Amino acid sequence: MIRVWLFFAMVIISIMHSALTHFMVVPFFNNFVAKCLVLGIVFGLINFLVAELFSRRLDKLTKINKQLRVKLKTDNLTGVLNRRAFDEDIKNLEHNGSYALIFIDIDNFRDFNNRFGHDVGDSVLVKVGQAIQASVRTTDRVYRYGGEEIVLLLRDCNKANSWKMAETIRSKISELDNGSYPQITISLGVSSYPEDGETIHDLIVASDQALLRAKQSGKNCTILC
């Protein structure tokens, strides 16, 4: 569509240039050099203004497209990345160096929804998402994997450091102020590359199994693969 409008703009400019030459420049400027200078300045100015107009329009569209791409990869409720972003990121994940996955599940989340309503459940999700986002490094990625489950992808992070990160997050969540409602706690399952698998899919399975063991172990704990 931009190319079409640009074509019409160039046609209009050419028509204006022809009219300017015929009605304004030719009758008043007999000198060849003067004609060239006047026509060159006017024609250049018109082209510059048109190019500037289209450039600003293109910048605006580029900005809008960028915002839309970000929105498509962001969870509307918590503000962290969504499952779509996770699926795209793991496709481009390079298996060089170490990295870790942390699967996080909010304990007794169904009770928050069933006993106190979905508004309270949503509030818990927002608090947990914000607390996790504030605890990680700028290079780490936080995703809402589905429901009350959150996944962290930690690049350049070995097993020992991923354990420390998980425990830091778990402690921070347990200290959140939840008003008159029950305390918020989380269970975590941690896996790391290359110790726990050769591919990211191996680590997803391993982290999920570790999370299940954390749930079975009484919740509010971190389990390493």
N, C-alpha and C positions, 0 to 999 in steps of 0.2 A: 504493500500500500504506500509506503514512503517513497519507493521508486516511482510510482505513478504520479504522486503529487510533485515530486522533483521534476519529472518530465514536463508536466503542465506548467510548472513555474519557469522552467527554462524557455518554453515556447512563448509564454507571456513576456518574459524579459526580451526575447528576440523581437517580438512585435513592438514593444516599447522602444527598443533601440532603433528599429527602422523608422518609427514615427518621429522619434527625436531627431534623427538624421534629416528626414525629409522636411519637417515643419520648423525646426528651431535652429539647427546648426548650419545647414546649407544656406538659408537666406541671409544669415547674419555674419558668417565667417567665410570669407573668400580665400583666406590663406590656408593652404593644405596642412601645414604643421599645426596651426591653431585648431583646425577641425579634428585632427587626430588626437590632440591633447584633450580637448573637451569631451570628445566621444569616449576616449579611453578612461578618463576620470569618472564620467557618469556611468559608463557600462561597468567599470570595476567596482564602483560604489554599490550599484544595484546588486551585482553578483555577491559582493561581500555581505550585504544585508540579508539576502535570501539564504546564503550559506550559514550565516549566524543563526537565523531563524530555525533552519532545519537541524543545525547542530544542537541547539537548546532543546528542540523537540526530541531528538534522538537521545540526549542525555537523560531527559525526563522518563522516556520509555525504558531506557536501560536501568534506571533506578527503580522504577516500578517492577520490572521483571525480576530484579535482584530481590526486592522485598517479597515478591510472590514466591520465589524459590525458597527463601528463608522460612516463610510462613508454611509452606508445604512440608517442611522438615521439622517443624516445631509443634510440640504438644500444646494445644490451646489452653488447657487447664493449668499445668505446672510450669510452662515456659521452658522446659528442657526439651531436648531433641526427641523425636518420635521414632516409631519402629521403621518407618520408611528410611529415615536417615541412617539408622543402624544397618539395615540391609544394604544400603549403598556403600557405607563406609567399609564394611567387611569385604565387599567385592574388591576394593582397592587396597586392602591391607597388605603391606609387604612383610614377609616373614624373615626379617633380618633384625637381629638384636632380640631383646626380650620385651614382652608385653603381657598384660594380665587382664582377665575379665572378672568382674565382681557382680554376681547376681544378688539383688536385694529384694526382699519381700516384707511388706508391712505386716507385723503380727496382728492377728485378730481383726483384720480390716473389715471383714464382713459384719462384725459386731457393731462397728462404728456406723455402718450404713443401716443395718437392721434395727438397732436399738435407738439411735439418735437421728437418723435421717441422712439422706445423701448429701445435704449441705455440709454436715459435719464431716462426712467421709471425704468430700472434696477439699475441705479445709485442711484435713490431715495430709492429704496428698500434696497440697501446695506447700505446707510447712516442711514436709520431708524433702520435696524436690528442691526447695530453696536452701535448706540446710546442707544437702549433699553438694549442690552447686557451689556453695560458699566454702566447702571443705577441700575441693579438688584443685589440682594445678590447672593452669591455663591450657596446657596441652592435653588434658584429659577430656573425655567425652561422656556426657551423661544422657541416657536415653530412658524414656518411659516405654518399657518393652511391651506392656499390656496390663490393663487393670491396675493393681497395686504393685506390680513388679517393675523394678528399675534396674538398669544394667549400666555398669561403668566399663569403659574401655581405657585402660591405662597404658600408654605407649612408653617405651624405655623404662619399664618398671619390673623389677625382679620379684620373686616370690616373697622374700622377706619384707620388701617395701610395700607390696600390695596388701600383705597382712596388716601392716601398720596403718595403712590408709583405711582399710576396712574397719579396724577397731576404733580408729579416730572418729569415723562417721557413725559407727554404732553408739559410741559414748555420747556424741553430740546430739543424736536423735533422742536418746533416752533422757536428755536434760531439757528437751523442749517444753515450753509452757503450753499445756493444752487446756488450761482453764479448769472448769469443773468436770471435764470429761476424763476418761481413763488415760493413763500414761501411754505415750507412743513408744513402741519399741520395734526393732527390725531384726530379721535374720539374714545372714549373708553367707554366700558360697563363693569361694575364691579358687580360680585356676590360673595357671601361668604357662606361657610358652617360653622354652620348648619342653619343660618338664612334664606337662600334663597332656600333651597332644601335639601332633604334627601340623594340624590346621586349625583355623578359627572355629570350625564346626566341632572339632574334637573338644575344644575348650568350652564351647557352649553347653555341650552335653555334660562335661565334667563339672562345670560351675552349677548347673541345674541340679545335678545329683548331690553336690556338696550342700546346696541350699536346702534340699529335701532332708538331708541328715541334720542340718541345723534346726529345722522345724521339729524333727523327731526327737531332738536332744533337749527340748524344753523351750526353744525359741530364744530370742534376744541373745544370740551368740554368733560367732563367726567360725565357719568350718573350712579348712584348707583341703584341697584334693590330695 
